[in-house]
Amino acid sequence: MKAIVSVDQNWGIGYKGDLLLKIPEDMKFFKQMTVGKVVVMGRGTYESLPGKEPLKGRTNIILSTNKDFQDERFIICHSLEDLLQELKKYPSDDICVIGGESLFQLLMPYLNELYVTKIRHTFPADKHLRNVDEDDNWKVESEGELQTYNDIQYSVVKYIRK
C-alpha cells in the first residue's frame, strides 16, 4: 500500500480544507499514479473533492467514523477494521492513500511506499504529515528533478519502508 501527498517545508499538507498549493504538473502526477487504482481517503478529503464527486477511473473508498455518513457512489468504511477487511479485496500495490492527516497517521504502519511532492516553500497549514525524513522506518529511494511552478521549487521524493 502506498500514499501520495504534497507537503511544504514544514510537512504541512492542508489549510482550511484545501491543498496548500495546486501545481498542475503535480496534479497530473497524482492522476497518473491513481487512475485504475484504489484511492483511500478520509471524510475531510472527500469533502474537499470538487463537487464531492468520486475521482473518475478509480475505486473510491472513504473511512468515516460517522455511522450516519453514506454515499452510494463510494465504498464507505466506518472503522479501521472494516477498512482493512475491504482493502484485502485489492492488490496491495493498487491501493493509494490520499489523505488527510488523520488517515495518513492511522495507516502509516501499513504503508510500504510514500510519494511525497516536497514544495520548497512554507504556507499557513492546519494539517500536517509526520516528517518521514526523521523516521528511521523510511528511506529515500529516489528524488525527481527539481521543478518550478510560479517561482516555487518542488520535487517528488519516493520513500520506501526499510
Beta strands, then each sheet from edge to edge (+ up, - down):
strand 1: 2-7
strand 2: 12-15
strand 3: 18-19
strand 4: 38-42
strand 5: 59-63
strand 6: 75-77
strand 7: 95-99
strand 8: 113-119
strand 9: 127-128
strand 10: 138-143
strand 11: 147-149
strand 12: 152-161
sheet 1: 6+ 5+ 4+ 7+ 1+ 8+ 12- 10+
sheet 2: 6+ 5+ 4+ 7+ 1+ 8+ 12- 11+
sheet 3: 3+ 2- 9+
end
